[in-house]
Amino acid sequence: MKTNRIFAEDIKACPKCGSTDFYQDLAGGEDYMELVGIACNNCGEYYPTERGWINKDKEPTDIDENKAEKE
């Protein structure tokens, strides 16, 4: 059975409770910030970004850091 993942980029309201109030989960430093996911302030459900979900278990590499500097 195929499941459809819900990513932060795809939602305007929380699919679980309907709230539109979200907390943004950001990662990075002073020079570069990236959205990793959002959490609903009402029910607490967490939705990662597609890139954040793909990279969740991956350690940063020099290639990733160089790409981040160019973006």
Secondary structure, 3 states (H helix, E strand, C coil): CCCCCCCHHHCCCCCCCCCCCEEEEEEECCCCEEEEEEEECCCCCEEECHHHHHCCCCCCCHHHHHHHHHC
